[in-house]
Amino acid sequence: MTVLPTTVVVPTVGRASLRALLEALRDSGGPRVSQIIVVDDRPQGDDLAGSLADLGLDDLRVVRSGGGGPARARNLGWRLARTRWVSFLDDDVVPDHDWRARLQDDLDAAEATVAGSQGQVRVPLPDDRRPTDWERSTAGLASAQWITADMTYRRSWLASVGGFDERFPRAFREDADLGLRVSEAGGRLVRGRRSITHPVRPTDDWVSVRQQTGNADDVLMRRLHGPRWRERAGAPSGRRPRHLAIMAVAGASLLLAAAGRRRAAAGAGALWAVGTAEFALTRILPGPRDVAEVRRMLVTSAAIPVAASWHTALGHWRHRRVRPWRGLPDLVLFDRDGTLVHDVPYNGDPELVQAVASATTSLERLRGAGVRVGVITNQSGIGRGVITSEQTQAVNTRVDQLLGPFDVFHVCPHTPDAGCECRKPAPGMITQACASLEVEPAKCVVVGDIGSDVEAAEAAGARGILVPNSATRPGETTAAARTATDLARAVDDILAGAW
């Protein structure tokens, strides 16, 4: 049976609509996908894997991301994927009956320069009345660019640009930011033929006010992509200048009243009322104009400029100093002796293997974030005849038992004068590890305790982090571009994007 070379990634907060999505995926015509990864982004809750087991999806995997938001959840999902493509779907959409077949057509049609393919989004609106403000807002998703409700990217492009920027904490602008970064890096984003339905979710009267938190994200977009980011991302211009003007005259009215200038205060208050009324009318006229909707628009039209201005100011403060998003590396390679386990010179005895403090938790943290890990180790004792290859393998097996599994494990058996390309500081083991996992060396980090580890990383085009110990020479520490006091701190830096 044909299997699509893509992994479907679905971030979720446990909505009931998730089951409908998975059922539609299961029943869709066409080749099956390689895997479905559901990323449970709730801080806590019941086991989703158990509640979804009856769906009969053998290729379903459920992982937890701990409540970091949809950007982080999607990042975890695609990093765990091992396919050429990654297909993102939201947990509240319903794929068409032929979605998988259409996806196959879209992927087959994608030329080498195509970095991503966007699906068609359909938002059903009522036939018997005009749509409400909330319904119109949801309908805007149908024309949005690069929306991750149904967006497929090449995994290599996701790795190249660092995936989703996790500084976008909600399902807003994180998809546009990624699309802009991919486009700016030369990737082509095209529209495919597959389709999904995005229903309008039930909500309360205050959803439009809560949506104003996105103004802080708009500030981040401007900081990252410049003042013309809306034009390049196809995003509507919005009403922020008018909201700020309404708030300015409201503030002026209050200040003038406090100063005893009643006539001027009344004039400013009248301007506020006119501005608020105009805003309310622009929202009421396209809608059903029933009592409930008119009441809702009047109340929220007075509150939205306040919320929008507040979150804009908050965004300017929060994002006053931002750097381009880097994301996580695809692979972290560790030196063995002195970095992951205590150094025993020319060790051939598995019983002497002892993990350094925090090695287990550090590796688990990287694996939990979807980062692949490996070991590269010089073992010149083999070349010198001090230990055998079999003894070295027994020690490595013990390391794997204590700290594994590792995605890659390379050993150089040569002596320093052998002139090989694999012994650090030569880059051979790093380039070989990257090639075997299809990782660009620039997305690889090497962690070691001596200068040759860092030099090998630089020679391979990877990043090196030195974790000094008693075997590290002072000059090596001084020469290293990046150092960490211990293994745990090195992993802290990697997971924080400081690598």
C-alpha positions, 0 to 999 in steps of 0.5 A, spaced: 500 500 500 502 507 498 504 511 504 504 518 503 511 521 505 508 526 511 506 526 518 500 529 520 501 533 526 495 536 530 496 540 536 490 540 541 487 542 548 483 536 548 477 539 544 471 534 543 472 536 535 479 532 535 475 526 535 471 528 529 478 530 525 481 524 527 475 520 524 475 524 518 482 522 517 481 515 518 475 515 513 478 519 508 480 516 501 487 515 498 493 513 501 494 513 508 499 518 512 506 515 515 504 517 522 499 522 526 502 525 532 497 529 536 500 533 541 496 534 547 498 542 549 494 541 556 498 542 562 494 536 565 488 532 564 486 525 562 490 520 557 488 522 550 491 516 548 487 512 552 480 515 550 482 515 542 484 508 542 477 505 540 478 509 533 483 504 530 488 508 528 495 504 528 499 510 526 497 514 532 502 517 537 500 522 542 505 526 546 505 532 551 507 539 550 506 541 557 501 547 555 506 552 552 502 554 546 500 551 539 507 554 536 511 549 541 506 544 540 507 544 533 514 544 534 515 538 538 510 534 533 514 536 527 521 534 530 518 528 532 516 526 525 521 523 520 518 524 514 520 528 508 513 532 509 509 535 515 502 536 515 499 541 520 492 540 521 488 544 527 484 540 532 477 543 530 477 542 522 474 536 518 478 534 512 474 532 506 472 525 504 478 525 499 483 529 503 488 524 503 488 523 495 488 530 494 494 531 499 497 526 495 496 530 488 499 536 492 505 533 494 506 529 487 505 536 484 510 540 488 517 542 485 523 541 488 523 549 490 516 548 493 517 549 501 510 548 503 503 547 500 496 550 503 490 547 503 483 550 501 479 552 508 472 552 507 468 556 513 460 554 513 456 560 514 448 561 515 444 561 509 438 564 513 441 570 515 447 575 515 453 572 519 455 575 526 461 579 527 464 572 530 462 568 524 465 573 519 471 573 523 472 566 523 470 566 515 476 570 514 480 564 515 478 562 508 482 567 505 488 567 510 495 566 507 499 560 510 494 558 515 496 552 519 489 549 519 491 545 513 498 547 511 504 542 509 511 544 509 517 540 507 521 538 514 527 540 511 525 547 511 522 547 518 529 545 520 532 550 516 528 556 519 527 553 526 520 552 526 515 556 529 517 562 533 514 560 540 514 567 542 507 567 539 503 564 545 497 563 542 494 561 535 495 568 532 500 570 527 505 564 528 503 561 522 504 568 518 511 569 521 513 562 519 510 563 512 514 570 512 521 567 514 520 561 509 519 566 503 524 570 505 529 564 505 527 563 498 522 557 499 515 557 495 509 556 498 503 554 494 496 553 494 494 545 494 487 542 491 485 539 498 480 542 502 478 542 510 471 545 513 473 549 519 466 550 523 465 556 527 466 555 534 461 557 539 463 562 544 461 568 548 459 575 548 466 577 549 470 573 544 472 580 540 475 583 546 479 577 548 482 577 541 485 584 542 491 580 545 493 579 538 495 586 538 501 584 542 503 579 537 502 584 531 508 588 535 512 582 535 511 581 527 513 589 526 519 588 530 521 581 526 519 583 519 518 591 519 513 596 518 510 592 511 509 585 514 502 586 513 502 587 506 507 581 505 503 576 509 496 578 506 494 581 513 488 586 513 490 593 516 486 593 522 484 599 526 489 600 531 490 607 529 483 609 530 483 605 536 489 609 539 485 616 537 479 614 540 483 612 547 487 619 546 480 623 546 477 619 551 483 620 556 483 628 554 476 628 556 478 625 563 484 630 564 480 636 561 474 634 566 479 633 572 482 640 570 475 643 570 474 645 563 468 642 562 466 645 555 473 642 552 472 635 556 465 635 553 467 636 546 473 631 547 467 626 550 463 627 544 469 625 539 470 619 543 462 617 542 462 619 535 468 614 534 465 609 538 459 609 534 462 609 528 466 603 530 460 599 532 456 601 526 461 598 522 460 591 525 453 592 526 451 593 519 454 587 515 451 583 521 444 580 522 442 586 526 438 582 531 437 585 539 442 580 541 448 582 536 446 589 536 447 589 544 453 585 543 457 590 538 455 596 542 458 593 549 464 590 546 465 596 541 466 601 547 471 596 550 475 593 544 479 600 543 481 600 551 483 592 550 487 593 543 491 599 546 493 596 552 495 590 549 499 594 543 503 598 549 504 591 552 507 588 546 512 594 545 514 593 552 515 585 552 518 585 545 522 592 546 529 587 544 527 581 540 532 577 535 530 573 530 527 566 532 533 561 532 529 555 534 532 548 536 537 544 533 536 538 529 541 534 533 546 534 539 552 530 539 555 529 545 563 527 547 562 521 551 568 521 556 568 527 561 562 529 558 556 524 558 560 519 563 566 520 567 573 519 564 576 513 565 582 512 561 582 507 555 576 504 559 574 497 556 570 495 563 563 496 562 562 496 570 566 502 570 561 506 566 558 512 571 554 517 568 556 524 570 551 528 574 544 531 570 546 527 564 540 522 564 535 528 565 539 533 560 538 527 555 531 526 557 529 534 556 532 534 549 528 528 547 522 530 550 523 537 545 524 532 539 531 533 538 535 528 536 541 526 540 548 522 539 555 520 541 561 521 538 568 519 541 575 518 540 578 511 542 585 511 540 586 506 545 584 501 540 589 503 535 594 503 540 592 496 542 590 498 549 583 496 548 579 492 543 574 494 539 569 488 542 571 492 549 569 499 546 563 496 544 561 493 551 562 500 554 558 503 549 553 498 550 553 500 557 553 507 556 546 506 551 543 502 557 544 508 562 543 514 557 540 511 551 537 510 546 541 515 542 539 516 534 547 515 532 553 513 535 560 514 532 567 511 534 574 513 531 579 508 533 585 511 530 591 514 534 592 521 533 598 520 528 593 516 523 591 522 519 584 520 519 578 524 517 574 522 523 578 523 529 576 530 533 578 535 531 577 533 524 570 533 522 568 526 520 564 523 525 560 530 525 559 530 518 557 522 518 552 523 523 549 529 520 549 525 513 546 519 516 540 523 519 539 528 514 541 534 518 544 540 516 551 541 520 548 548 521 543 545 525 547 541 529 550 542 536 556 539 539 557 538 546 564 536 549 569 538 555 576 539 551 578 544 545 578 538 540 570 537 541 569 545 539 574 545 533 571 539 530 564 542 530 567 548 527 570 544 522 564 541 520 560 547 520 556 545 527 556 549 533 560 547 539 559 548 546 565 547 551 563 544 558 570 545 562 572 540 567 579 538 570 581 535 563 580 542 560 586 546 559 585 554 560 587 556 553 581 551 551 576 555 555 578 562 553 578 560 545 571 557 546 566 561 543 560 558 547 561 555 554 557 552 560 558 551 567 556 544 566 552 539 562 545 541 565 546 549 563 549 547 556 542 544 555 538 550 558 542 554 553 540 549 547 533 549 549 533 557 550 535 558 543 542 560 545 547 555 541 
